[in-house]
Amino acid sequence: MVDSIGKRIAFLRQKHGWTQQSLADRLAMSRVAISHIEMDLTIPSERSITLMAGVFKFSPIDLVEGTTYPKAKAERLPEVTTTITELELYLALLRNDLEWLECLEDHNTKSVHSQAVLNRWSSRLENWCIRIHDDHEAKILQEMRQMIAQVKQRLNHPAG
């Protein structure tokens, strides 16, 4: 049985635990537009499908495959799209910074650079706390806070 594109999007949105409004916010669309897509009152544009694919971590083609999405529109979809959020990218960058700190052997150099990393990342984390309203990103933010707390602890209580 072929799914409608609206039903697939509604299923994926619900699977992620998102409201129509939270999906709309991620896509810079209105909640009404999401509702109309999910009820199959409108067919999403190629741009919207590409953005939705990224949010749901699919390729645009995989998102529409096996649905009622028009073949002519599907043929114009890009093969890939961005599937990582800004916060996921920054988590990877923080991990990279912390791995780099671990490679430093000189205690004084490590201490100076650790403080610089703490200053830079602490202010970023505070700014994100204001903007994050999503469970997935809240978990990422919590992980980042724990990583920063470990660096602070090592700075305040250096080993032997």
Backbone as numpy.savetxt, mean C-alpha at the origin, in Angstrom:
# Nx Ny Nz CAx CAy CAz Cx Cy Cz
-19.18 -20.09 -15.09 -20.01 -18.91 -15.09 -19.13 -17.66 -15.09
-19.47 -16.69 -15.90 -18.71 -15.45 -16.02 -19.21 -14.44 -14.99
-18.27 -13.88 -14.24 -18.59 -12.82 -13.27 -18.77 -11.50 -13.99
-19.61 -10.67 -13.43 -19.62 -9.29 -13.93 -18.40 -8.60 -13.30
-17.88 -7.58 -13.96 -16.73 -6.86 -13.40 -17.12 -6.21 -12.08
-18.36 -5.73 -12.00 -18.82 -5.11 -10.76 -18.83 -6.07 -9.59
-19.31 -7.29 -9.83 -19.34 -8.29 -8.76 -17.92 -8.67 -8.32
-17.00 -8.77 -9.28 -15.62 -9.10 -8.93 -15.02 -7.99 -8.06
-15.24 -6.76 -8.44 -14.68 -5.64 -7.66 -15.31 -5.61 -6.27
-16.61 -5.82 -6.19 -17.29 -5.84 -4.87 -16.72 -6.97 -4.01
-16.52 -8.15 -4.62 -15.97 -9.28 -3.88 -14.57 -8.96 -3.35
-13.71 -8.42 -4.21 -12.34 -8.11 -3.79 -12.32 -7.02 -2.71
-13.19 -6.03 -2.86 -13.27 -4.96 -1.86 -13.67 -5.55 -0.50
-14.69 -6.39 -0.51 -15.15 -6.99 0.74 -14.10 -7.94 1.33
-13.41 -8.66 0.47 -12.35 -9.57 0.91 -11.26 -8.82 1.67
-10.98 -7.59 1.23 -9.99 -6.77 1.91 -10.55 -6.05 3.14
-11.86 -6.17 3.34 -12.48 -5.53 4.49 -12.67 -4.03 4.33
-12.75 -3.57 3.10 -12.88 -2.15 2.83 -14.33 -1.77 2.56
-14.67 -0.57 2.94 -15.96 -0.01 2.57 -15.85 0.56 1.16
-16.98 0.87 0.57 -16.95 1.53 -0.73 -16.21 2.86 -0.62
-16.40 3.56 0.49 -15.73 4.85 0.68 -14.22 4.68 0.78
-13.75 3.66 1.51 -12.29 3.49 1.63 -11.67 3.11 0.30
-12.36 2.30 -0.50 -11.85 1.99 -1.84 -11.86 3.25 -2.69
-12.94 4.01 -2.62 -13.03 5.25 -3.39 -11.89 6.20 -3.02
-11.57 6.31 -1.74 -10.47 7.18 -1.30 -9.14 6.73 -1.89
-8.91 5.42 -1.94 -7.66 4.90 -2.51 -7.54 5.20 -4.00
-8.68 5.30 -4.67 -8.69 5.44 -6.12 -8.97 6.86 -6.59
-9.16 7.78 -5.65 -9.53 9.17 -5.98 -10.82 9.19 -6.80
-11.77 8.41 -6.35 -13.09 8.34 -6.98 -14.13 8.63 -5.91
-15.37 8.78 -6.33 -16.45 8.97 -5.35 -16.99 7.61 -4.93
-17.61 7.58 -3.76 -18.24 6.36 -3.30 -19.37 5.96 -4.24
-20.07 6.95 -4.76 -21.16 6.68 -5.69 -20.63 6.00 -6.95
-19.47 6.44 -7.44 -18.88 5.81 -8.62 -18.58 4.34 -8.35
-18.04 4.05 -7.17 -17.75 2.65 -6.79 -19.06 1.87 -6.72
-20.06 2.44 -6.12 -21.36 1.78 -6.01 -21.93 1.47 -7.39
-21.85 2.42 -8.30 -22.37 2.21 -9.65 -21.60 1.12 -10.39
-20.31 1.06 -10.18 -19.50 0.00 -10.80 -19.91 -1.35 -10.24
-20.01 -1.43 -8.90 -20.34 -2.71 -8.26 -21.74 -3.19 -8.63
-22.65 -2.28 -8.89 -24.02 -2.67 -9.28 -24.14 -2.83 -10.79
-23.01 -2.74 -11.50 -22.97 -2.87 -12.96 -23.82 -1.82 -13.68
-23.94 -0.65 -13.06 -24.63 0.46 -13.71 -23.69 1.21 -14.65
-22.38 1.14 -14.34 -21.37 1.73 -15.22 -20.22 0.76 -15.40
-19.54 0.88 -16.51 -18.36 0.07 -16.80 -17.14 0.92 -16.46
-16.27 0.43 -15.61 -15.10 1.25 -15.25 -14.19 1.50 -16.46
-13.60 2.66 -16.47 -12.66 3.01 -17.54 -11.39 2.17 -17.41
-10.57 2.22 -18.43 -9.29 1.52 -18.38 -8.42 2.06 -17.25
-8.48 3.39 -17.03 -7.72 4.00 -15.94 -8.19 3.44 -14.60
-9.50 3.39 -14.41 -10.04 2.88 -13.14 -9.67 1.42 -12.92
-9.77 0.62 -13.96 -9.39 -0.80 -13.84 -7.91 -0.92 -13.48
-7.07 -0.11 -14.10 -5.64 -0.16 -13.82 -5.37 0.21 -12.37
-6.03 1.26 -11.88 -5.85 1.65 -10.48 -6.37 0.58 -9.52
-7.54 0.03 -9.84 -8.11 -1.02 -8.99 -7.21 -2.25 -8.97
-6.68 -2.59 -10.11 -5.77 -3.75 -10.17 -4.59 -3.55 -9.23
-4.03 -2.36 -9.23 -2.91 -2.07 -8.33 -3.29 -2.18 -6.88
-4.44 -1.64 -6.52 -4.91 -1.68 -5.14 -5.15 -3.12 -4.69
-5.70 -3.93 -5.59 -5.98 -5.33 -5.25 -4.79 -6.26 -5.51
-3.70 -5.69 -6.01 -2.45 -6.42 -6.27 -2.63 -7.49 -7.36
-3.26 -7.08 -8.44 -3.44 -7.89 -9.65 -2.83 -7.13 -10.82
-2.63 -7.83 -11.91 -2.38 -7.11 -13.15 -3.75 -6.68 -13.66
-3.82 -5.60 -14.42 -5.13 -5.18 -14.94 -5.82 -6.28 -15.75
-5.05 -7.01 -16.54 -5.62 -8.07 -17.37 -6.17 -9.19 -16.51
-5.46 -9.56 -15.45 -5.95 -10.60 -14.55 -7.22 -10.16 -13.82
-7.32 -8.87 -13.51 -8.50 -8.38 -12.82 -9.76 -8.56 -13.67
-9.65 -8.31 -14.97 -10.85 -8.37 -15.82 -11.06 -9.72 -16.48
-10.03 -10.58 -16.46 -10.15 -11.88 -17.13 -11.30 -12.69 -16.54
-12.12 -13.25 -17.42 -13.25 -14.06 -16.99 -14.43 -13.25 -16.50
-14.44 -11.96 -16.82 -15.56 -11.11 -16.42 -16.26 -10.57 -17.67
-17.27 -9.79 -17.41 -18.03 -9.17 -18.50 -17.39 -7.89 -19.01
-16.19 -7.57 -18.53 -15.52 -6.34 -18.98 -15.34 -6.41 -20.50
-15.69 -5.35 -21.22 -15.64 -5.37 -22.69 -14.26 -5.69 -23.24
-14.22 -6.59 -24.20 -12.96 -7.04 -24.79 -12.19 -5.88 -25.40
-12.88 -4.96 -26.05 -12.20 -3.82 -26.68 -11.48 -2.96 -25.64
-12.10 -2.80 -24.47 -11.45 -2.04 -23.39 -10.30 -2.86 -22.79
-10.52 -4.15 -22.63 -9.49 -5.01 -22.03 -8.22 -5.02 -22.88
-8.39 -4.94 -24.19 -7.23 -4.94 -25.08 -6.37 -3.69 -24.92
-6.93 -2.63 -24.37 -6.18 -1.38 -24.17 -5.55 -1.29 -22.78
-5.77 -2.28 -21.94 -5.21 -2.26 -20.59 -3.71 -2.51 -20.61
-2.97 -1.86 -19.72 -1.54 -2.17 -19.59 -1.37 -3.56 -18.99
-0.24 -4.18 -19.27 0.00 -5.52 -18.74 0.32 -5.50 -17.25
0.91 -4.42 -16.78 1.29 -4.31 -15.36 0.88 -2.95 -14.82
0.84 -2.88 -13.52 0.58 -1.61 -12.83 1.29 -1.66 -11.49
1.36 -0.54 -10.82 1.98 -0.48 -9.51 1.12 -1.21 -8.50
1.75 -2.09 -7.71 0.99 -2.86 -6.72 1.51 -2.64 -5.30
2.29 -1.61 -5.10 2.85 -1.34 -3.78 2.39 0.04 -3.34
2.01 0.15 -2.08 1.58 1.45 -1.58 2.80 2.27 -1.18
2.56 3.54 -0.99 3.63 4.44 -0.55 4.23 3.94 0.77
3.38 3.54 1.69 3.86 3.09 2.99 4.64 1.79 2.88
4.22 0.88 2.01 4.97 -0.36 1.79 6.37 -0.05 1.25
6.45 0.93 0.36 7.75 1.36 -0.16 8.62 1.91 0.96
8.04 2.76 1.80 8.82 3.34 2.89 9.24 2.29 3.92
8.44 1.27 4.12 8.85 0.17 5.00 10.10 -0.50 4.44
10.11 -0.74 3.14 11.29 -1.34 2.51 12.50 -0.42 2.65
12.31 0.87 2.51 13.42 1.82 2.65 13.93 1.87 4.08
13.02 1.81 5.05 13.44 1.78 6.45 14.26 0.52 6.73
13.78 -0.61 6.25 14.55 -1.85 6.42 15.94 -1.72 5.83
16.02 -1.11 4.66 17.31 -0.90 4.01 18.22 -0.02 4.87
17.68 1.06 5.42 18.47 1.93 6.29 18.99 1.17 7.51
18.13 0.35 8.10 18.52 -0.38 9.30 19.55 -1.46 9.00
19.43 -2.09 7.85 20.45 -3.07 7.44 21.79 -2.38 7.24
21.76 -1.20 6.65 22.98 -0.43 6.44 23.62 -0.08 7.79
22.80 0.34 8.78 23.33 0.65 10.10 24.03 -0.56 10.72
23.44 -1.74 10.52 24.02 -2.96 11.09 25.40 -3.26 10.51
25.65 -2.79 9.31 26.95 -3.04 8.66 28.06 -2.14 9.18
27.70 -1.06 9.86 28.70 -0.14 10.38 29.39 -0.77 11.58
30.70 -0.74 11.57 31.46 -1.39 12.64 31.91 -0.42 13.72
32.26 0.79 13.36 32.72 1.78 14.32 31.53 2.26 15.17
31.68 2.14 16.49 30.57 2.47 17.41 30.14 3.93 17.28
31.12 4.85 17.22 30.78 6.27 17.14 30.07 6.60 15.84
30.56 6.06 14.74 29.93 6.29 13.44 28.52 5.72 13.45
28.39 4.53 14.00 27.08 3.88 14.06 26.10 4.70 14.90
26.59 5.24 16.00 25.76 6.04 16.88 25.28 7.32 16.20
26.17 8.00 15.51 25.82 9.24 14.81 24.80 8.96 13.71
25.05 7.94 12.93 24.14 7.61 11.83 22.80 7.07 12.35
22.85 6.32 13.44 21.61 5.81 14.03 20.73 6.97 14.47
21.33 7.97 15.08 20.55 9.14 15.52 19.95 9.87 14.32
20.71 9.99 13.24 20.20 10.65 12.03 19.02 9.86 11.44
19.16 8.54 11.41 18.08 7.70 10.90 16.84 7.84 11.79
17.05 7.83 13.10 15.92 7.99 14.03 15.21 9.32 13.81
15.97 10.38 13.69 15.36 11.70 13.50 14.52 11.74 12.23
15.09 11.23 11.15 14.38 11.27 9.86 13.11 10.41 9.90
13.22 9.20 10.40 12.08 8.28 10.37 11.03 8.61 11.42
11.44 9.11 12.57 10.47 9.44 13.63 9.51 10.52 13.16
10.02 11.54 12.50 9.11 12.61 12.03 8.18 12.09 10.94
8.68 11.23 10.07 7.83 10.64 9.03 6.71 9.81 9.66
7.06 9.02 10.66 6.06 8.16 11.31 4.97 9.01 11.96
5.34 10.09 12.58 4.34 10.95 13.21 3.38 11.53 12.17
3.91 11.93 11.02 3.05 12.46 9.96 2.11 11.39 9.42
2.60 10.17 9.29 1.76 9.09 8.77 0.66 8.71 9.76
0.95 8.82 11.04 -0.06 8.48 12.05 -1.34 9.27 11.83
-1.21 10.49 11.39 -2.35 11.36 11.17 -3.17 10.90 9.96
-2.47 10.37 8.93 -3.12 10.05 7.66 -3.63 8.62 7.54
-3.15 7.70 8.34 -3.45 6.28 8.16 -4.79 5.94 8.79
-5.68 5.38 7.97 -6.99 4.97 8.46 -7.32 3.56 7.98
-6.34 2.81 7.59 -6.52 1.51 6.97 -5.81 0.47 7.83
-6.45 -0.67 8.08 -5.86 -1.70 8.94 -4.52 -2.20 8.42
-4.43 -2.45 7.12 -3.19 -2.94 6.53 -2.05 -1.95 6.76
-2.32 -0.69 6.48 -1.28 0.32 6.64 -1.00 0.59 8.11
-2.00 0.45 8.97 -1.78 0.61 10.41 -0.82 -0.47 10.91
-0.93 -1.70 10.38 -0.01 -2.77 10.75 1.41 -2.46 10.28
1.52 -1.93 9.08 2.84 -1.56 8.57 3.44 -0.46 9.44
2.63 0.52 9.78 3.09 1.61 10.64 3.53 1.09 12.00
2.79 0.15 12.56 3.17 -0.45 13.84 4.50 -1.18 13.74
4.69 -1.91 12.65 5.96 -2.60 12.43 7.11 -1.60 12.35
6.87 -0.50 11.65 7.91 0.53 11.53 8.22 1.15 12.89
7.20 1.38 13.69 7.41 1.93 15.04 8.26 0.99 15.88
7.98 -0.32 15.77 8.76 -1.30 16.53 10.22 -1.29 16.10
10.44 -1.18 14.81 11.81 -1.14 14.29 12.56 0.08 14.83
11.88 1.23 14.83 12.48 2.47 15.33 12.74 2.34 16.84
11.81 1.73 17.56 11.98 1.54 19.01 13.21 0.68 19.31
13.46 -0.32 18.49 14.63 -1.17 18.68 15.92 -0.38 18.46
15.92 0.49 17.49 17.11 1.33 17.24 17.32 2.26 18.44
16.25 2.85 18.95 16.36 3.73 20.12 16.91 2.97 21.32
16.41 1.76 21.50 16.85 0.95 22.63 18.35 0.63 22.52
18.79 0.27 21.32 20.21 -0.02 21.12 21.08 1.22 21.32
20.55 2.38 20.94 21.30 3.63 21.13 21.43 3.95 22.62
20.35 3.74 23.36 20.34 4.06 24.80 21.05 3.01 25.65
21.11 1.78 25.13 21.74 0.68 25.89 22.64 -0.12 24.95
23.78 0.45 24.56 24.66 -0.28 23.63 25.20 -1.56 24.25
25.33 -2.59 23.42 25.85 -3.88 23.89 27.34 -3.77 24.15
27.76 -4.41 25.22 29.13 -4.57 25.65 30.07 -3.68 25.07
